[in-house]
Amino acid sequence: MVTQMNRPIVLGIDIGTTGTKCSFYDLECNLVASEYQEYPMIHPREGWVEEDPNVWWASVVRNVKLCIDRGDVDPIEVAGIGVSCTNSFIPLDREGNNLYNAILQLDQRSASEVKWLEDTIGRDRIYEITGNRIARGTFALPTLLWYLKNRPDIIEKTHKFVVPSGFIINKLTGEFSINTSRMGFTLLSNIRTGEWDEGLARDTGVPIDKLPKPYNASDIVGHVTSWAAAQCGLREGTPVIAGSMDTVSAAIGAGAILPGDTFLAIGTCGRACFTSETPLFDDRLMNCRHAVEGQWLSVEATNAAGASLRWFRDQFGEALEKRCHEEGCSIYEMLDKVAEEADAGSNGVIYLPYLSGERCPIWDPNARGVMFGLSFGTSYGDMVRAIMEGVAYSIRQGMKIVLKHNDKPKTLSLGGGIANSRIWCQIFADILNEPIVRLRVSETETLGAAILAAKGVGLIDTLDKMTGYTTQNCEVVQPNNEASSIYDDYFVLYEKLYDDLKDNFVAAQTIKDQHG
């Protein structure tokens, strides 16, 4: 039951790979207040990628309190809370304390567990049940087997494994849960029924009693406790829904709720996605249940999309500090400026965005980033633009698969942090040779989570009551024919570069392993 209020608003929380955003929206998808907190990834060893989930909760507390303390939001107005999240599986004890850091989707430690699954359980069986292939990092099962093999002490103490949204929901409500879309990336659930597969759990040795209760995206899991309310300033008793994986929330935030809808969500990771009402999948893509009942979502993913530019910023951004100060702009605004100063094709420089291996469509954990074509004539702007182009090339490579299963989209919307960059949107339009709808609310994950919350608490009866607002008054970026022609030629070389280098990636990793 929704409490009587002057202005019902909903809170969307997105636990991302490199930061957490908390955004409040009204029922016409207008942003009321928002805060973002960035945090670092942890690399204990080569190929290991972790984060402290307590940093996520601290970020939620900070963000929500700032919005409330500024007076932008009255807690009595908040009708419901939805959470979306990146990919991880975290062991919690009965009190909800994490027993280990979150092992992220970029982590590559579970190679031997992947081989065991392929040899013992079999690719075909897992694909038939889960709709997904076996891969380390991306899917939780190899990581769970790593725990079983290397940290049985943690398994013994674990009450439930949860995903990042489940961790935050537990902090807010005390309940243990998982949403059905994120379940698909555990490789332990049936993608058609949305339930745990007891046979897979039994045969892989995973204790099924340590897996949390599944919920549909807009189901209410619990309510904000007095402890959580005191922490972040929200009203005790505010309903919290199960939410979804970040890509599914992005689909809702982009208005992709009908079969055949196609959209781009380009943030830390990049994704090209399409919806389907038929559970027939392509194993080069990732597949999950949609938040819309009776629909599924197929996803092409680039590991290091926005993360590539962030890496470049962190390593080489000091070179622009003086110019940023002189022109009174942020480092990202300056990176846009220098990219605009470079021509299409980046003076022959091509970037392969494989900083942490790659998922779709090459599925190569040994692949590594490459900046090809450097010369004395290469400028700083050429390298920045090449990173933007390389990410777009990667999405184009995946879109070829998407379009084999789906009609060419009438419109191709783009959300995520990259939508804030006009030049990067233009590059996407030119490389894909498609008009790009720059969504009015670029942070589609928080918006989608908020829309699901609105449905869960009964503010709307169908998702389209709010998604109809998402594409209104949006800029459409048209492709430039001359630039598209240049990019067509460079894209052929982009694909060839990986094919020529893939054996060398394996050789380089072998040498690194030999020498520690």
Backbone torsions as a table, in degrees:
resi	resn	phi	psi	omega
1	MET	NA	127.6	-179.1
2	VAL	-81.9	129.6	178.5
3	THR	-67.9	142.7	177.2
4	GLN	-61.8	131.6	-178.0
5	MET	-153.7	158.4	-178.7
6	ASN	-71.8	-40.8	-174.1
7	ARG	-140.1	90.3	-179.9
8	PRO	-65.2	129.2	175.6
9	ILE	-130.1	161.5	-178.5
10	VAL	-128.7	147.5	-177.9
11	LEU	-106.0	126.8	172.4
12	GLY	-110.1	128.1	179.0
13	ILE	-115.8	130.1	175.7
14	ASP	-122.4	117.5	175.8
15	ILE	-90.2	100.4	-176.1
16	GLY	-95.2	174.9	-178.4
17	THR	-68.4	-35.3	-176.0
18	THR	-118.6	1.4	178.5
19	GLY	-177.8	162.2	178.1
20	THR	-114.8	132.5	176.9
21	LYS	-117.9	136.9	174.8
22	CYS	-123.4	121.3	-175.2
23	SER	-133.7	135.5	177.4
24	PHE	-103.5	135.2	-178.4
25	TYR	-129.7	151.1	169.1
26	ASP	-88.5	-176.4	-172.9
27	LEU	-80.7	0.8	172.1
28	GLU	-108.0	19.4	176.6
29	CYS	66.3	22.1	173.7
30	ASN	-83.0	135.5	179.3
31	LEU	-74.2	123.4	179.8
32	VAL	-92.4	-43.6	179.9
33	ALA	-163.0	152.1	-178.3
34	SER	-157.2	147.2	173.6
35	GLU	-143.7	150.7	-178.8
36	TYR	-133.1	140.5	175.9
37	GLN	-129.5	119.5	177.9
38	GLU	-87.3	151.7	176.9
39	TYR	-149.2	159.4	-177.2
40	PRO	-87.7	155.7	167.6
41	MET	-84.6	156.7	-178.4
42	ILE	-110.5	132.8	-178.0
43	HIS	-124.1	81.2	-176.7
44	PRO	-64.0	-32.5	178.3
45	ARG	-144.0	168.2	175.1
46	GLU	-57.7	125.8	177.9
47	GLY	85.6	-6.5	177.3
48	TRP	-95.9	134.3	-179.7
49	VAL	-135.1	118.1	-175.6
50	GLU	-134.0	167.7	168.1
51	GLU	-145.5	154.6	175.5
52	ASP	-86.5	112.9	-177.2
53	PRO	-63.0	-21.9	176.7
54	ASN	-65.6	-25.1	174.6
55	VAL	-67.8	-34.9	176.0
56	TRP	-60.8	-48.3	-178.0
57	TRP	-64.3	-42.5	177.2
58	ALA	-59.7	-35.7	178.6
59	SER	-68.7	-41.0	176.6
60	VAL	-61.3	-47.4	-180.0
61	VAL	-58.5	-48.6	-179.9
62	ARG	-59.6	-50.3	-175.3
63	ASN	-61.7	-48.2	-177.2
64	VAL	-65.7	-43.6	-179.6
65	LYS	-61.7	-40.4	179.4
66	LEU	-61.3	-43.7	179.7
67	CYS	-63.6	-39.9	-179.4
68	ILE	-74.0	-45.2	-177.0
69	ASP	-65.6	-27.6	176.1
70	ARG	-72.4	-15.3	-176.5
71	GLY	87.8	8.2	178.8
72	ASP	-71.7	-27.4	-174.2
73	VAL	-134.9	133.1	170.2
74	ASP	-98.7	123.3	-176.7
75	PRO	-54.3	-27.9	-179.7
76	ILE	-67.6	-21.9	-179.7
77	GLU	-79.2	-18.5	-173.2
78	VAL	-78.7	108.7	-174.7
79	ALA	-84.9	-24.8	-177.7
80	GLY	-169.8	163.9	-175.8
81	ILE	-131.6	132.4	173.5
82	GLY	-122.1	149.1	-177.3
83	VAL	-129.9	131.4	170.3
84	SER	-117.8	165.2	-172.4
85	CYS	-158.8	160.6	169.7
86	THR	-75.8	-172.1	-169.6
87	ASN	-103.3	125.3	174.0
88	SER	-172.7	166.1	176.5
89	PHE	-136.1	117.0	-169.8
90	ILE	-115.1	129.4	177.2
91	PRO	-80.0	127.8	179.0
92	LEU	-119.8	146.2	171.4
93	ASP	-83.5	-176.5	-175.8
94	ARG	-64.0	-24.0	179.6
95	GLU	-89.7	0.0	179.1
96	GLY	87.4	12.0	176.9
97	ASN	-83.0	136.1	178.5
98	ASN	-75.1	139.8	-178.2
99	LEU	-98.1	-5.2	179.5
100	TYR	-162.0	159.5	173.8
101	ASN	-61.1	160.3	172.5
102	ALA	-71.8	125.4	174.6
103	ILE	-90.7	116.3	-168.7
104	LEU	-84.6	170.7	-178.7
105	GLN	-65.8	-19.9	179.2
106	LEU	-83.0	-5.7	-175.8
107	ASP	-72.5	141.8	-175.2
108	GLN	-122.4	20.8	-171.7
109	ARG	-74.8	-18.0	-167.2
110	SER	-100.3	39.9	-179.3
111	ALA	-62.6	-44.3	-177.6
112	SER	-67.9	-30.9	178.0
113	GLU	-69.8	-35.7	175.6
114	VAL	-62.5	-45.4	179.5
115	LYS	-61.5	-41.7	178.8
116	TRP	-60.7	-42.6	179.1
117	LEU	-63.0	-43.2	-179.9
118	GLU	-64.3	-40.9	-176.3
119	ASP	-77.9	-33.9	-171.0
120	THR	-99.9	-47.0	-178.2
121	ILE	-92.1	-41.3	176.4
122	GLY	98.5	137.9	179.9
123	ARG	-61.8	-42.7	-174.3
124	ASP	-63.8	-42.0	-178.5
125	ARG	-65.0	-46.4	-179.1
126	ILE	-64.7	-41.4	-179.7
127	TYR	-65.5	-40.6	-178.4
128	GLU	-63.4	-38.5	-177.8
129	ILE	-81.7	-46.3	-169.6
130	THR	-96.8	-17.5	-176.7
131	GLY	76.5	12.3	-177.8
132	ASN	-138.3	157.6	177.8
133	ARG	-82.9	173.4	176.1
134	ILE	-90.9	127.7	177.8
135	ALA	-154.8	143.0	178.3
136	ARG	-74.9	150.4	177.8
137	GLY	78.4	-60.6	-175.8
138	THR	-59.5	-40.0	-176.8
139	PHE	-117.1	146.4	-168.8
140	ALA	-75.2	-28.9	-172.0
141	LEU	-57.8	-47.1	176.8
142	PRO	-58.2	-35.9	178.1
143	THR	-67.6	-40.0	176.5
144	LEU	-61.3	-39.9	178.0
145	LEU	-66.9	-32.7	174.9
146	TRP	-62.9	-42.0	175.7
147	TYR	-60.2	-47.6	-177.6
148	LEU	-59.2	-38.0	-177.3
149	LYS	-80.3	-42.1	-170.0
150	ASN	-105.4	-25.8	-177.7
151	ARG	-135.3	61.0	178.4
152	PRO	-62.4	-22.3	177.3
153	ASP	-63.9	-35.2	178.0
154	ILE	-71.6	-42.8	177.9
155	ILE	-57.0	-42.7	-177.5
156	GLU	-62.5	-37.0	-177.2
157	LYS	-85.7	-13.5	-174.6
158	THR	-72.6	130.8	171.9
159	HIS	-88.2	-50.0	176.8
160	LYS	-146.0	145.9	166.8
161	PHE	-90.7	135.8	179.1
162	VAL	-133.0	158.6	172.6
163	VAL	-86.2	171.3	-176.7
164	PRO	-55.9	-40.4	177.9
165	SER	-65.5	-36.5	176.6
166	GLY	-64.2	-33.9	176.8
167	PHE	-64.0	-45.9	-179.9
168	ILE	-67.7	-40.7	178.6
169	ILE	-62.7	-38.2	177.1
170	ASN	-63.8	-40.4	178.0
171	LYS	-64.4	-36.3	-178.4
172	LEU	-77.1	-36.9	-169.0
173	THR	-121.3	-19.9	-173.3
174	GLY	84.6	-1.3	-177.3
175	GLU	-94.0	151.1	175.6
176	PHE	-103.1	129.4	-173.5
177	SER	-155.8	167.4	168.2
178	ILE	-149.3	144.6	177.1
179	ASN	-89.8	154.2	-171.4
180	THR	-69.4	-24.3	177.6
181	SER	-72.3	-44.3	179.9
182	ARG	-70.7	-24.5	175.4
183	MET	-55.6	-36.5	-176.5
184	GLY	-60.2	-23.5	-178.7
185	PHE	-93.6	10.8	172.6
186	THR	-89.2	-19.8	-171.3
187	LEU	62.0	27.3	178.3
188	LEU	-127.4	6.8	-177.9
189	SER	-125.9	157.7	177.3
190	ASN	-84.9	117.1	-173.8
191	ILE	-67.5	-21.7	-178.6
192	ARG	-85.2	-32.5	-178.1
193	THR	-101.1	-21.2	-177.4
194	GLY	72.8	27.7	179.6
195	GLU	-125.5	157.6	177.1
196	TRP	-62.4	142.4	177.7
197	ASP	-97.4	107.7	-175.0
198	GLU	-63.8	-33.6	-179.4
199	GLY	-65.4	-44.6	178.4
200	LEU	-64.0	-43.6	179.1
201	ALA	-60.3	-45.0	-179.1
202	ARG	-62.5	-47.2	-172.5
203	ASP	-77.0	-18.7	176.0
204	THR	-96.5	-7.7	178.6
205	GLY	83.7	11.5	179.5
206	VAL	-82.3	122.5	178.8
207	PRO	-66.3	111.5	-174.1
208	ILE	-67.0	-22.2	178.5
209	ASP	-72.1	-10.8	177.4
210	LYS	-94.2	3.6	175.5
211	LEU	-94.2	137.3	-173.7
212	PRO	-76.9	165.9	178.9
213	LYS	-68.2	131.4	178.9
214	PRO	-78.3	145.1	175.2
215	TYR	-134.4	146.1	169.7
216	ASN	-71.0	161.0	-168.6
217	ALA	-55.7	-41.4	-174.9
218	SER	-99.8	10.2	175.2
219	ASP	-69.9	141.0	174.0
220	ILE	-80.0	122.6	179.2
221	VAL	-87.5	-39.3	-177.4
222	GLY	-175.1	-163.8	-176.3
223	HIS	-133.8	151.1	-178.0
224	VAL	-58.7	125.5	-179.4
225	THR	-79.0	167.1	177.8
226	SER	-62.6	-37.0	178.2
227	TRP	-62.8	-48.5	-178.9
228	ALA	-65.0	-38.3	178.7
229	ALA	-61.3	-41.1	178.7
230	ALA	-67.4	-31.4	180.0
231	GLN	-69.0	-48.8	-169.1
232	CYS	-114.6	-5.8	175.6
233	GLY	92.1	-0.3	177.1
234	LEU	-73.7	164.4	-179.3
235	ARG	-79.7	131.1	174.5
236	GLU	-58.2	135.7	179.9
237	GLY	93.4	-3.6	178.0
238	THR	-63.6	128.7	-177.9
239	PRO	-66.8	143.3	177.6
240	VAL	-123.7	124.0	-178.6
241	ILE	-95.1	167.6	-175.0
242	ALA	-68.6	-33.4	-179.9
243	GLY	73.0	-154.6	-173.8
244	SER	-158.3	173.6	171.5
245	MET	-64.8	158.4	-172.3
246	ASP	-60.1	-37.9	-178.1
247	THR	-67.3	-37.1	177.9
248	VAL	-68.5	-42.3	174.8
249	SER	-60.3	-39.7	177.7
250	ALA	-62.1	-36.8	176.9
251	ALA	-61.1	-45.1	178.1
252	ILE	-63.7	-45.1	-179.6
253	GLY	-64.7	-24.7	177.4
254	ALA	-91.4	-1.5	-179.7
255	GLY	78.5	17.5	-178.2
256	ALA	-89.5	82.8	-175.0
257	ILE	-124.2	4.9	178.7
258	LEU	-113.6	149.3	177.2
259	PRO	-55.2	132.1	179.8
260	GLY	95.6	-13.6	178.2
261	ASP	-62.9	136.2	-179.1
262	THR	-126.0	140.6	-179.2
263	PHE	-155.3	164.0	175.8
264	LEU	-113.6	135.6	173.2
265	ALA	-126.3	105.1	-172.1
266	ILE	-119.1	100.3	176.7
267	GLY	-123.8	-131.6	175.2
268	THR	-55.8	-47.7	169.1
269	CYS	-102.6	158.5	178.9
270	GLY	-112.3	141.4	-178.0
271	ARG	-140.2	133.7	167.9
272	ALA	-111.4	127.4	-168.1
273	CYS	-134.5	151.3	171.0
274	PHE	-142.0	150.6	-177.9
275	THR	-97.5	152.6	-178.6
276	SER	-148.7	146.9	174.1
277	GLU	-100.6	7.0	178.6
278	THR	-120.3	123.8	-178.1
279	PRO	-79.7	61.4	174.5
280	LEU	-115.6	125.1	-165.6
281	PHE	-122.6	163.8	176.2
282	ASP	-116.0	124.2	-173.2
283	ASP	-74.8	-3.0	172.2
284	ARG	-80.4	-15.6	178.4
285	LEU	-106.5	172.5	171.3
286	MET	-102.9	145.5	-172.9
287	ASN	-133.7	143.7	-179.2
288	CYS	-154.3	169.4	173.9
289	ARG	-76.6	138.7	176.1
290	HIS	-78.3	165.0	171.8
291	ALA	-74.3	-16.8	177.0
292	VAL	-86.2	121.3	-177.2
293	GLU	-57.1	133.7	178.4
294	GLY	83.2	11.3	177.6
295	GLN	-128.8	156.6	176.6
296	TRP	-127.3	164.3	-178.7
297	LEU	-127.6	129.2	174.7
298	SER	-108.0	137.6	-166.9
299	VAL	-131.5	128.4	166.3
300	GLU	-98.4	132.2	-172.5
301	ALA	-130.3	136.6	172.2
302	THR	-109.0	120.2	-174.7
303	ASN	-58.2	-50.0	-171.3
304	ALA	-115.6	80.2	176.9
305	ALA	-90.6	-90.7	174.3
306	GLY	-59.8	-27.6	178.8
307	ALA	-61.6	-29.5	178.4
308	SER	-65.6	-44.2	179.9
309	LEU	-70.3	-36.0	176.0
310	ARG	-62.6	-43.4	176.7
311	TRP	-57.8	-46.7	-179.8
312	PHE	-62.7	-41.9	177.0
313	ARG	-58.1	-47.0	-176.4
314	ASP	-66.7	-35.5	-176.3
315	GLN	-86.0	-35.0	-170.2
316	PHE	-129.0	5.4	-174.9
317	GLY	-67.7	-22.7	-178.7
318	GLU	-59.8	-26.0	-179.9
319	ALA	-62.0	-20.1	-177.4
320	LEU	-105.1	0.7	-173.7
321	GLU	-59.0	-44.3	-178.0
322	LYS	-62.9	-43.4	-179.2
323	ARG	-67.7	-37.6	175.9
324	CYS	-58.9	-44.4	-179.1
325	HIS	-64.2	-43.4	-177.9
326	GLU	-65.8	-36.8	-175.6
327	GLU	-98.1	-0.8	174.9
328	GLY	62.3	45.2	-179.5
329	CYS	-133.5	166.7	179.1
330	SER	-78.9	167.1	179.8
331	ILE	-63.1	-37.6	179.9
332	TYR	-70.2	-36.8	175.1
333	GLU	-62.8	-38.1	178.7
334	MET	-69.7	-37.5	176.3
335	LEU	-61.6	-38.5	174.3
336	ASP	-60.2	-43.7	-177.8
337	LYS	-62.2	-46.2	-177.9
338	VAL	-70.1	-30.5	175.8
339	ALA	-66.4	-37.1	178.5
340	GLU	-67.0	-25.8	179.6
341	GLU	-74.9	-18.2	178.3
342	ALA	-90.4	155.2	-179.8
343	ASP	-87.2	161.1	174.3
344	ALA	-56.1	133.3	-175.7
345	GLY	94.9	-7.4	172.4
346	SER	53.0	39.5	176.1
347	ASN	57.2	34.9	176.0
348	GLY	86.5	4.3	179.4
349	VAL	-89.5	131.2	178.9
350	ILE	-123.6	133.7	-178.4
351	TYR	-112.1	127.6	171.7
352	LEU	-98.0	117.3	-169.5
353	PRO	-86.7	52.5	-172.9
354	TYR	-106.1	54.1	-176.0
355	LEU	-68.7	-23.0	179.9
356	SER	-138.1	52.0	-172.1
357	GLY	68.6	-169.7	179.0
358	GLU	-149.5	147.5	176.1
359	ARG	-92.8	-115.6	-172.9
360	CYS	-70.1	146.0	-10.3
361	PRO	-94.5	2.0	-172.1
362	ILE	-86.4	-24.4	177.9
363	TRP	47.6	61.6	-176.5
364	ASP	-128.9	102.2	-180.0
365	PRO	-69.9	-16.1	-179.6
366	ASN	-88.1	-12.8	-178.7
367	ALA	-61.8	145.1	-179.5
368	ARG	-136.2	159.6	-176.5
369	GLY	-64.0	144.0	-179.1
370	VAL	-137.6	133.6	169.4
371	MET	-111.9	102.1	-171.9
372	PHE	-100.6	137.8	173.1
373	GLY	96.5	17.5	179.8
374	LEU	-68.5	144.6	177.3
375	SER	-149.8	176.4	176.1
376	PHE	-63.8	-18.4	178.9
377	GLY	-88.5	-2.1	-178.5
378	THR	-75.4	130.2	179.2
379	SER	-98.8	166.4	173.7
380	TYR	-57.7	-44.2	179.8
381	GLY	-62.6	-35.2	176.7
382	ASP	-59.9	-42.0	-178.6
383	MET	-69.4	-40.9	178.1
384	VAL	-63.3	-45.7	-179.3
385	ARG	-65.9	-36.6	179.1
386	ALA	-62.0	-36.3	176.8
387	ILE	-63.5	-46.4	178.8
388	MET	-60.7	-43.0	-179.7
389	GLU	-67.7	-40.3	-179.2
390	GLY	-60.9	-39.5	176.9
391	VAL	-64.1	-42.6	179.7
392	ALA	-67.3	-37.7	174.8
393	TYR	-59.6	-42.5	-179.4
394	SER	-61.1	-42.8	177.6
395	ILE	-65.5	-39.0	177.7
396	ARG	-61.1	-39.5	178.9
397	GLN	-60.3	-41.4	177.4
398	GLY	-73.0	-33.2	-179.9
399	MET	-63.2	-26.8	176.7
400	LYS	-60.9	-36.5	177.8
401	ILE	-73.8	-44.2	-179.9
402	VAL	-55.7	-43.5	-175.1
403	LEU	-74.1	-13.9	172.9
404	LYS	-72.0	-22.6	-177.4
405	HIS	-107.2	-5.9	-171.5
406	ASN	-145.6	149.3	176.0
407	ASP	-65.2	155.9	174.9
408	LYS	-57.6	128.6	-174.4
409	PRO	-66.5	141.8	174.1
410	LYS	-66.1	-40.0	173.7
411	THR	-137.2	149.3	179.5
412	LEU	-123.6	103.4	-177.9
413	SER	-84.6	150.6	179.6
414	LEU	-130.0	121.8	175.1
415	GLY	-126.5	179.2	-174.6
416	GLY	100.8	173.7	-174.3
417	GLY	-58.5	-30.3	-177.6
418	ILE	-67.6	-23.5	178.0
419	ALA	-62.3	-17.1	176.8
420	ASN	-74.8	-13.8	-179.1
421	SER	-100.1	110.2	-179.4
422	ARG	-61.8	-40.8	-177.8
423	ILE	-68.3	-37.3	179.8
424	TRP	-69.1	-37.4	175.0
425	CYS	-62.2	-40.1	178.0
426	GLN	-63.8	-41.1	178.3
427	ILE	-61.8	-42.4	176.5
428	PHE	-61.0	-44.8	179.4
429	ALA	-60.0	-42.1	-177.1
430	ASP	-71.2	-43.1	-177.0
431	ILE	-72.8	-38.4	177.3
432	LEU	-83.0	-13.7	-176.4
433	ASN	54.2	45.5	-179.7
434	GLU	-137.2	143.0	170.4
435	PRO	-62.4	136.1	-178.2
436	ILE	-111.4	123.8	175.1
437	VAL	-87.1	112.2	178.2
438	ARG	-81.9	104.0	-171.2
439	LEU	-61.8	142.8	-178.2
440	ARG	-59.9	-39.9	173.4
441	VAL	-108.1	106.2	-174.6
442	SER	-72.9	-28.4	-177.6
443	GLU	-84.4	75.5	-173.2
444	THR	-66.8	-25.6	-178.9
445	GLU	-66.0	-48.4	-179.7
446	THR	-68.0	-37.1	179.1
447	LEU	-64.8	-44.8	179.4
448	GLY	-61.9	-40.9	177.9
449	ALA	-63.3	-38.8	179.1
450	ALA	-67.6	-40.0	178.5
451	ILE	-63.6	-42.5	177.2
452	LEU	-62.4	-36.2	176.9
453	ALA	-65.3	-41.2	179.1
454	ALA	-60.0	-40.5	177.4
455	LYS	-68.9	-41.4	-176.8
456	GLY	-62.5	-33.4	-178.4
457	VAL	-96.9	3.1	173.6
458	GLY	87.9	13.7	175.7
459	LEU	-72.0	-29.3	174.2
460	ILE	-132.9	151.0	179.5
461	ASP	-96.7	-22.8	176.0
462	THR	-136.6	151.7	-175.5
463	LEU	-62.5	-32.0	-176.2
464	ASP	-67.2	-12.6	176.0
465	LYS	-63.5	-25.8	176.7
466	MET	-111.3	-35.6	-176.5
467	THR	-64.4	-20.2	176.4
468	GLY	-61.2	-21.7	180.0
469	TYR	-84.6	-16.0	-167.3
470	THR	-69.0	-30.5	-177.4
471	THR	-105.1	8.5	177.7
472	GLN	-75.3	140.3	175.0
473	ASN	57.0	41.3	179.1
474	CYS	-101.6	146.2	174.1
475	GLU	-74.4	137.7	174.3
476	VAL	-108.6	119.6	-178.8
477	VAL	-94.5	115.5	-177.7
478	GLN	-87.0	143.7	177.8
479	PRO	-70.1	148.9	174.7
480	ASN	-95.0	118.8	-172.2
481	ASN	-60.1	-39.7	-178.9
482	GLU	-65.6	-44.6	178.7
483	ALA	-65.0	-40.2	179.7
484	SER	-60.2	-37.7	179.2
485	SER	-65.3	-41.7	177.0
486	ILE	-62.1	-45.0	-177.0
487	TYR	-67.8	-31.4	176.9
488	ASP	-58.1	-42.1	-179.8
489	ASP	-69.3	-43.8	-178.9
490	TYR	-69.0	-28.5	179.4
491	PHE	-65.4	-36.9	176.1
492	VAL	-59.3	-43.5	179.3
493	LEU	-68.8	-37.4	178.0
494	TYR	-56.2	-49.6	-179.6
495	GLU	-65.9	-37.5	-179.2
496	LYS	-67.0	-35.2	-178.9
497	LEU	-59.2	-44.6	178.9
498	TYR	-63.7	-46.3	-179.0
499	ASP	-58.2	-39.1	-179.3
500	ASP	-72.6	-27.4	-172.3
501	LEU	-100.1	-13.4	-169.2
502	LYS	-59.9	-36.6	176.8
503	ASP	-68.6	-33.5	178.7
504	ASN	-69.6	-31.7	175.3
505	PHE	-61.4	-43.0	178.3
506	VAL	-63.6	-44.2	-179.2
507	ALA	-62.6	-41.4	179.9
508	ALA	-64.2	-40.7	179.3
509	GLN	-66.8	-36.2	178.1
510	THR	-62.7	-43.1	178.6
511	ILE	-64.1	-42.8	178.8
512	LYS	-61.8	-42.1	179.7
513	ASP	-64.1	-38.5	-178.6
514	GLN	-66.4	-32.4	-174.9
515	HIS	-105.7	11.1	176.5
516	GLY	71.6	NA	NA
